[in-house]
């Protein structure tokens, strides 16, 4: 399953992002998950929390989660946070 995030992922947009992604997860019937960040223009620490929370939910289903196509700014934030140690970046 590809989950494409776009716009900004911060304290203002996080609740809607959580709800939308969780609804997709609840539908089930999918294999591993790719979080496509190619259209994400901004993310802060709240966004990292959103990604980690969804990772935990998906991991409980026995599935793998990967991150694809982060912008240079987002990539730098994700590297600093250490998130790639739990959710690898794919090309």
The first five atom37 places (N, CA, C, CB, O) and aatype in JSON, in Angstrom:
{
  "aatype": [20, 20, 20, 20, 20, 20, 20, 20, 20, 20, 20, 20, 20, 20, 20, 20, 20, 20, 20, 20, 20, 20, 20, 20, 20, 20, 20, 20, 20, 20, 20, 20, 20, 20, 20, 20, 20, 20, 20, 20, 20, 20, 20, 20, 20, 20, 20, 20, 20, 20, 20, 20, 20, 20, 20, 20, 20, 20, 20, 20, 20, 20, 20, 20, 20, 20, 20, 20, 20, 20, 20, 20, 20, 20, 20, 20, 20, 20, 20, 20, 20, 20, 20, 20, 20, 20, 20, 20, 20, 20, 20],
  "atom_mask": [
    [1, 1, 1, 1, 1],
    [1, 1, 1, 1, 1],
    [1, 1, 1, 1, 1],
    [1, 1, 1, 1, 1],
    [1, 1, 1, 1, 1],
    [1, 1, 1, 1, 1],
    [1, 1, 1, 1, 1],
    [1, 1, 1, 1, 1],
    [1, 1, 1, 1, 1],
    [1, 1, 1, 1, 1],
    [1, 1, 1, 1, 1],
    [1, 1, 1, 1, 1],
    [1, 1, 1, 1, 1],
    [1, 1, 1, 1, 1],
    [1, 1, 1, 1, 1],
    [1, 1, 1, 1, 1],
    [1, 1, 1, 1, 1],
    [1, 1, 1, 1, 1],
    [1, 1, 1, 1, 1],
    [1, 1, 1, 1, 1],
    [1, 1, 1, 1, 1],
    [1, 1, 1, 1, 1],
    [1, 1, 1, 1, 1],
    [1, 1, 1, 1, 1],
    [1, 1, 1, 1, 1],
    [1, 1, 1, 1, 1],
    [1, 1, 1, 1, 1],
    [1, 1, 1, 1, 1],
    [1, 1, 1, 1, 1],
    [1, 1, 1, 1, 1],
    [1, 1, 1, 1, 1],
    [1, 1, 1, 1, 1],
    [1, 1, 1, 1, 1],
    [1, 1, 1, 1, 1],
    [1, 1, 1, 1, 1],
    [1, 1, 1, 1, 1],
    [1, 1, 1, 1, 1],
    [1, 1, 1, 1, 1],
    [1, 1, 1, 1, 1],
    [1, 1, 1, 1, 1],
    [1, 1, 1, 1, 1],
    [1, 1, 1, 1, 1],
    [1, 1, 1, 1, 1],
    [1, 1, 1, 1, 1],
    [1, 1, 1, 1, 1],
    [1, 1, 1, 1, 1],
    [1, 1, 1, 1, 1],
    [1, 1, 1, 1, 1],
    [1, 1, 1, 1, 1],
    [1, 1, 1, 1, 1],
    [1, 1, 1, 1, 1],
    [1, 1, 1, 1, 1],
    [1, 1, 1, 1, 1],
    [1, 1, 1, 1, 1],
    [1, 1, 1, 1, 1],
    [1, 1, 1, 1, 1],
    [1, 1, 1, 1, 1],
    [1, 1, 1, 1, 1],
    [1, 1, 1, 1, 1],
    [1, 1, 1, 1, 1],
    [1, 1, 1, 1, 1],
    [1, 1, 1, 1, 1],
    [1, 1, 1, 1, 1],
    [1, 1, 1, 1, 1],
    [1, 1, 1, 1, 1],
    [1, 1, 1, 1, 1],
    [1, 1, 1, 1, 1],
    [1, 1, 1, 1, 1],
    [1, 1, 1, 1, 1],
    [1, 1, 1, 1, 1],
    [1, 1, 1, 1, 1],
    [1, 1, 1, 1, 1],
    [1, 1, 1, 1, 1],
    [1, 1, 1, 1, 1],
    [1, 1, 1, 1, 1],
    [1, 1, 1, 1, 1],
    [1, 1, 1, 1, 1],
    [1, 1, 1, 1, 1],
    [1, 1, 1, 1, 1],
    [1, 1, 1, 1, 1],
    [1, 1, 1, 1, 1],
    [1, 1, 1, 1, 1],
    [1, 1, 1, 1, 1],
    [1, 1, 1, 1, 1],
    [1, 1, 1, 1, 1],
    [1, 1, 1, 1, 1],
    [1, 1, 1, 1, 1],
    [1, 1, 1, 1, 1],
    [1, 1, 1, 1, 1],
    [1, 1, 1, 1, 1],
    [1, 1, 1, 1, 1]
  ],
  "atom_positions": [
    [[0.84, -1.16, 0.0], [0.0, 0.0, 0.0], [0.89, 1.24, 0.0], [-0.96, -0.01, 1.21], [1.84, 1.32, 0.78]],
    [[0.59, 2.18, -0.86], [1.25, 3.48, -0.9], [0.37, 4.48, -0.18], [1.54, 3.93, -2.36], [-0.82, 4.6, -0.49]],
    [[0.95, 5.18, 0.76], [0.26, 6.28, 1.43], [1.02, 7.54, 1.07], [0.19, 6.07, 3.0], [2.18, 7.71, 1.45]],
    [[0.38, 8.41, 0.34], [1.01, 9.64, -0.14], [0.61, 10.81, 0.75], [0.62, 9.92, -1.61], [-0.57, 11.13, 0.89]],
    [[1.61, 11.44, 1.33], [1.37, 12.62, 2.15], [1.73, 13.85, 1.34], [2.19, 12.57, 3.48], [2.66, 13.82, 0.53]],
    [[0.98, 14.93, 1.55], [1.25, 16.15, 0.78], [1.01, 17.37, 1.65], [0.38, 16.2, -0.48], [0.34, 17.3, 2.68]],
    [[1.56, 18.49, 1.21], [1.4, 19.72, 1.97], [2.32, 19.73, 3.16], [-0.05, 19.89, 2.42], [3.5, 19.41, 3.05]],
    [[1.77, 20.12, 4.31], [2.55, 20.2, 5.54], [2.07, 19.16, 6.55], [2.46, 21.62, 6.14], [0.88, 18.86, 6.63]],
    [[3.01, 18.63, 7.31], [2.69, 17.69, 8.38], [3.24, 18.28, 9.67], [3.28, 16.25, 8.1], [4.41, 18.1, 10.0]],
    [[2.38, 18.99, 10.37], [2.77, 19.67, 11.6], [1.63, 19.59, 12.61], [3.14, 21.15, 11.32], [0.69, 18.81, 12.43]],
    [[1.71, 20.37, 13.68], [0.7, 20.25, 14.74], [-0.71, 20.6, 14.26], [1.07, 21.16, 15.9], [-1.68, 20.15, 14.86]],
    [[-0.82, 21.38, 13.21], [-2.14, 21.76, 12.71], [-2.77, 20.68, 11.82], [-2.05, 23.06, 11.93], [-3.98, 20.51, 11.81]],
    [[-1.94, 19.98, 11.09], [-2.45, 18.98, 10.14], [-2.35, 17.56, 10.66], [-1.71, 19.09, 8.84], [-2.94, 16.64, 10.09]],
    [[-1.61, 17.36, 11.75], [-1.37, 16.01, 12.27], [-2.65, 15.25, 12.63], [-0.49, 16.09, 13.49], [-2.76, 14.07, 12.28]],
    [[-3.62, 15.86, 13.3], [-4.82, 15.08, 13.65], [-5.54, 14.5, 12.43], [-5.79, 15.96, 14.43], [-5.96, 13.35, 12.45]],
    [[-5.67, 15.28, 11.38], [-6.33, 14.8, 10.17], [-5.49, 13.71, 9.5], [-6.57, 15.96, 9.18], [-6.03, 12.72, 9.01]],
    [[-4.18, 13.89, 9.47], [-3.3, 12.88, 8.87], [-3.4, 11.56, 9.63], [-1.84, 13.38, 8.85], [-3.51, 10.5, 9.02]],
    [[-3.37, 11.64, 10.95], [-3.49, 10.42, 11.78], [-4.81, 9.7, 11.47], [-3.43, 10.78, 13.3], [-4.82, 8.49, 11.23]],
    [[-5.89, 10.45, 11.48], [-7.21, 9.86, 11.25], [-7.3, 9.22, 9.87], [-8.3, 10.92, 11.41], [-7.83, 8.12, 9.73]],
    [[-6.81, 9.89, 8.86], [-6.89, 9.39, 7.49], [-6.04, 8.13, 7.32], [-6.44, 10.46, 6.5], [-6.5, 7.14, 6.75]],
    [[-4.81, 8.17, 7.81], [-3.92, 7.01, 7.68], [-4.48, 5.83, 8.48], [-2.48, 7.35, 8.15], [-4.46, 4.7, 8.01]],
    [[-4.96, 6.09, 9.69], [-5.53, 5.02, 10.51], [-6.73, 4.37, 9.82], [-5.94, 5.56, 11.89], [-6.9, 3.15, 9.9]],
    [[-7.54, 5.16, 9.15], [-8.69, 4.61, 8.42], [-8.22, 3.68, 7.31], [-9.55, 5.75, 7.82], [-8.83, 2.63, 7.08]],
    [[-7.15, 4.04, 6.64], [-6.59, 3.17, 5.59], [-6.07, 1.87, 6.19], [-5.45, 3.89, 4.84], [-6.27, 0.79, 5.63]],
    [[-5.4, 1.98, 7.33], [-4.84, 0.79, 7.99], [-5.97, -0.15, 8.41], [-3.99, 1.19, 9.22], [-5.86, -1.37, 8.25]],
    [[-7.04, 0.39, 8.94], [-8.16, -0.43, 9.41], [-8.84, -1.21, 8.29], [-9.18, 0.45, 10.1], [-9.42, -2.27, 8.53]],
    [[-8.77, -0.7, 7.06], [-9.37, -1.4, 5.93], [-8.68, -2.73, 5.67], [-9.32, -0.54, 4.67], [-9.31, -3.68, 5.2]],
    [[-7.39, -2.8, 5.98], [-6.65, -4.04, 5.8], [-6.56, -4.49, 4.36], [-7.27, -5.11, 6.62], [-6.84, -3.72, 3.44]],
    [[-6.18, -5.74, 4.17], [-6.11, -6.32, 2.84], [-4.94, -5.82, 2.01], [-7.37, -6.05, 2.11], [-5.03, -5.78, 0.78]],
    [[-3.86, -5.44, 2.65], [-2.71, -4.92, 1.92], [-1.45, -5.57, 2.45], [-2.62, -3.38, 2.03], [-1.44, -6.18, 3.52]],
    [[-0.39, -5.43, 1.68], [0.91, -5.95, 2.1], [1.67, -4.87, 2.84], [1.72, -6.45, 0.9], [1.11, -4.16, 3.68]],
    [[2.93, -4.76, 2.54], [3.77, -3.77, 3.19], [3.36, -2.35, 2.81], [5.23, -4.01, 2.85], [2.64, -2.15, 1.83]],
    [[3.82, -1.38, 3.58], [3.39, 0.0, 3.42], [4.57, 0.88, 3.03], [2.73, 0.52, 4.71], [5.66, 0.78, 3.59]],
    [[4.33, 1.75, 2.05], [5.31, 2.76, 1.65], [4.69, 4.12, 1.93], [5.71, 2.62, 0.13], [3.6, 4.44, 1.43]],
    [[5.37, 4.92, 2.73], [4.94, 6.28, 2.99], [5.65, 7.19, 1.99], [5.25, 6.71, 4.47], [6.85, 7.45, 2.12]],
    [[4.92, 7.66, 1.02], [5.48, 8.5, -0.05], [5.42, 9.96, 0.4], [4.7, 8.29, -1.4], [4.34, 10.52, 0.57]],
    [[6.59, 10.55, 0.59], [6.68, 11.92, 1.08], [7.08, 12.9, -0.02], [7.68, 12.0, 2.22], [7.49, 14.03, 0.27]],
    [[6.97, 12.5, -1.27], [7.44, 13.34, -2.38], [6.7, 14.67, -2.49], [7.31, 12.59, -3.67], [7.27, 15.63, -3.01]],
    [[5.47, 14.74, -2.02], [4.7, 15.98, -2.1], [4.53, 16.66, -0.75], [3.34, 15.71, -2.69], [3.68, 17.53, -0.58]],
    [[5.36, 16.26, 0.21], [5.31, 16.86, 1.54], [6.28, 18.05, 1.53], [5.68, 15.82, 2.66], [7.49, 17.87, 1.37]],
    [[5.74, 19.25, 1.7], [6.57, 20.45, 1.62], [7.2, 20.84, 2.95], [5.74, 21.59, 1.11], [8.2, 21.56, 2.97]],
    [[6.63, 20.38, 4.07], [7.15, 20.72, 5.38], [6.74, 19.67, 6.39], [6.66, 22.11, 5.83], [5.64, 19.13, 6.34]],
    [[7.66, 19.37, 7.32], [7.35, 18.47, 8.42], [8.16, 18.9, 9.63], [7.64, 16.99, 8.04], [9.33, 19.27, 9.5]],
    [[7.53, 18.84, 10.81], [8.25, 19.14, 12.05], [8.22, 17.91, 12.96], [7.63, 20.37, 12.77], [7.87, 16.81, 12.52]],
    [[8.58, 18.09, 14.21], [8.65, 16.95, 15.13], [7.28, 16.3, 15.34], [9.21, 17.4, 16.47], [7.21, 15.1, 15.61]],
    [[6.21, 17.06, 15.22], [4.88, 16.47, 15.33], [4.67, 15.48, 14.19], [3.79, 17.58, 15.29], [4.07, 14.42, 14.39]],
    [[5.15, 15.81, 13.0], [5.06, 14.91, 11.86], [5.82, 13.63, 12.09], [5.57, 15.6, 10.61], [5.36, 12.55, 11.71]],
    [[6.98, 13.73, 12.72], [7.75, 12.53, 13.05], [6.93, 11.65, 13.98], [9.11, 12.9, 13.7], [6.91, 10.42, 13.84]],
    [[6.26, 12.27, 14.93], [5.39, 11.51, 15.84], [4.27, 10.8, 15.11], [4.81, 12.43, 16.88], [3.92, 9.67, 15.45]],
    [[3.7, 11.47, 14.12], [2.65, 10.84, 13.31], [3.21, 9.61, 12.6], [2.07, 11.85, 12.27], [2.59, 8.54, 12.63]],
    [[4.36, 9.76, 11.98], [4.96, 8.62, 11.25], [5.27, 7.47, 12.19], [6.24, 9.06, 10.53], [4.99, 6.31, 11.87]],
    [[5.84, 7.77, 13.35], [6.19, 6.71, 14.3], [4.94, 6.02, 14.86], [7.02, 7.28, 15.44], [4.94, 4.8, 15.05]],
    [[3.91, 6.77, 15.12], [2.66, 6.17, 15.6], [2.05, 5.23, 14.59], [1.66, 7.24, 15.96], [1.57, 4.15, 14.95]],
    [[2.06, 5.63, 13.31], [1.51, 4.76, 12.26], [2.42, 3.55, 12.08], [1.36, 5.54, 10.92], [1.94, 2.45, 11.83]],
    [[3.72, 3.74, 12.21], [4.67, 2.63, 12.12], [4.31, 1.56, 13.16], [6.13, 3.13, 12.33], [4.25, 0.37, 12.84]],
    [[4.07, 1.98, 14.39], [3.75, 1.03, 15.45], [2.47, 0.26, 15.15], [3.61, 1.75, 16.79], [2.41, -0.95, 15.38]],
    [[1.46, 0.94, 14.64], [0.2, 0.27, 14.29], [0.4, -0.75, 13.17], [-0.86, 1.3, 13.88], [-0.12, -1.86, 13.23]],
    [[1.16, -0.36, 12.17], [1.39, -1.23, 11.02], [2.28, -2.4, 11.41], [2.02, -0.45, 9.86], [2.06, -3.53, 10.96]],
    [[3.28, -2.15, 12.25], [4.19, -3.2, 12.71], [3.43, -4.27, 13.49], [5.32, -2.6, 13.58], [3.76, -5.46, 13.39]],
    [[2.41, -3.87, 14.25], [1.61, -4.84, 15.0], [0.88, -5.8, 14.07], [0.6, -4.12, 15.89], [0.51, -6.91, 14.47]],
    [[0.67, -5.38, 12.83], [0.04, -6.25, 11.82], [1.05, -7.16, 11.15], [-0.67, -5.4, 10.76], [0.7, -7.97, 10.29]],
    [[2.33, -7.05, 11.56], [3.38, -7.89, 10.99], [3.89, -7.4, 9.64], [2.88, -9.28, 10.85], [4.47, -8.17, 8.88]],
    [[3.67, -6.13, 9.35], [4.06, -5.58, 8.05], [5.26, -4.65, 8.18], [2.89, -4.84, 7.42], [5.57, -4.16, 9.27]],
    [[5.92, -4.41, 7.07], [7.06, -3.52, 7.0], [6.62, -2.15, 6.5], [8.15, -4.1, 6.08], [5.72, -2.05, 5.67]],
    [[7.27, -1.11, 7.0], [6.98, 0.26, 6.58], [8.27, 0.88, 6.07], [6.38, 1.1, 7.74], [9.31, 0.79, 6.71]],
    [[8.19, 1.51, 4.89], [9.33, 2.21, 4.29], [8.94, 3.64, 3.95], [9.84, 1.47, 3.04], [7.76, 3.94, 3.79]],
    [[9.92, 4.5, 3.84], [9.71, 5.88, 3.46], [10.28, 6.1, 2.07], [10.34, 6.86, 4.48], [11.39, 5.65, 1.78]],
    [[9.52, 6.78, 1.22], [9.97, 7.04, -0.15], [9.96, 8.53, -0.46], [9.09, 6.29, -1.16], [9.06, 9.25, -0.05]],
    [[10.96, 8.97, -1.18], [11.03, 10.28, -1.83], [10.85, 11.5, -0.93], [10.03, 10.34, -2.87], [10.09, 12.4, -1.29]],
    [[11.51, 11.55, 0.22], [11.4, 12.77, 1.02], [12.16, 13.92, 0.36], [11.92, 12.53, 2.45], [13.15, 13.69, -0.34]],
    [[11.7, 15.15, 0.59], [12.44, 16.31, 0.09], [13.77, 16.39, 0.84], [11.61, 17.64, 0.27], [13.98, 15.69, 1.83]],
    [[14.65, 17.22, 0.37], [15.95, 17.35, 1.01], [15.82, 17.8, 2.47], [16.83, 18.35, 0.22], [16.5, 17.28, 3.35]],
    [[14.94, 18.76, 2.72], [14.72, 19.26, 4.08], [14.12, 18.18, 4.98], [13.8, 20.49, 4.05], [14.55, 18.0, 6.11]],
    [[13.12, 17.47, 4.47], [12.48, 16.41, 5.24], [13.45, 15.27, 5.48], [11.24, 15.89, 4.51], [13.49, 14.7, 6.58]],
    [[14.24, 14.93, 4.47], [15.23, 13.87, 4.6], [16.22, 14.19, 5.72], [15.98, 13.67, 3.26], [16.57, 13.32, 6.52]],
    [[16.66, 15.43, 5.77], [17.61, 15.85, 6.81], [16.99, 15.68, 8.2], [18.04, 17.31, 6.6], [17.64, 15.17, 9.11]],
    [[15.74, 16.1, 8.36], [15.04, 15.96, 9.63], [14.89, 14.49, 10.02], [13.66, 16.62, 9.56], [15.1, 14.12, 11.17]],
    [[14.54, 13.66, 9.05], [14.36, 12.23, 9.32], [15.68, 11.56, 9.69], [13.75, 11.53, 8.11], [15.71, 10.69, 10.56]],
    [[16.76, 11.96, 9.03], [18.08, 11.42, 9.39], [18.45, 11.8, 10.81], [19.15, 11.93, 8.41], [18.91, 10.95, 11.58]],
    [[18.26, 13.07, 11.16], [18.59, 13.54, 12.51], [17.76, 12.84, 13.58], [18.38, 15.05, 12.61], [18.24, 12.6, 14.68]],
    [[16.53, 12.52, 13.25], [15.65, 11.87, 14.23], [15.97, 10.39, 14.41], [14.2, 12.02, 13.79], [15.59, 9.79, 15.42]],
    [[16.69, 9.79, 13.45], [17.0, 8.37, 13.52], [15.88, 7.48, 13.02], [17.34, 8.0, 14.93], [15.92, 6.26, 13.21]],
    [[14.89, 8.06, 12.4], [13.71, 7.29, 11.96], [14.06, 6.23, 10.92], [12.66, 8.24, 11.4], [13.37, 5.21, 10.81]],
    [[15.12, 6.47, 10.16], [15.49, 5.49, 9.12], [15.98, 4.17, 9.72], [16.56, 6.08, 8.22], [16.1, 3.18, 9.01]],
    [[16.27, 4.17, 11.0], [16.67, 2.92, 11.64], [15.48, 1.97, 11.82], [17.32, 3.21, 13.0], [15.66, 0.76, 11.92]],
    [[14.27, 2.53, 11.88], [13.07, 1.68, 11.99], [12.27, 1.61, 10.71], [12.19, 2.19, 13.1], [11.61, 0.61, 10.43]],
    [[12.33, 2.69, 9.93], [11.62, 2.74, 8.65], [12.64, 3.14, 7.57], [10.4, 3.76, 8.69], [12.94, 4.33, 7.41]],
    [[13.17, 2.18, 6.85], [14.21, 2.51, 5.87], [13.67, 3.37, 4.72], [14.82, 1.23, 5.3], [12.49, 3.32, 4.37]],
    [[14.58, 4.15, 4.15], [14.26, 4.97, 2.99], [14.51, 4.13, 1.74], [15.1, 6.29, 2.96], [15.54, 3.47, 1.62]],
    [[13.57, 4.16, 0.82], [13.74, 3.45, -0.45], [13.79, 4.46, -1.58], [12.58, 2.42, -0.68], [13.28, 5.57, -1.46]],
    [[14.4, 4.06, -2.66], [14.52, 4.96, -3.83], [13.34, 4.83, -4.74], [15.79, 4.67, -4.61], [13.28, 5.5, -5.77]]
  ]
}
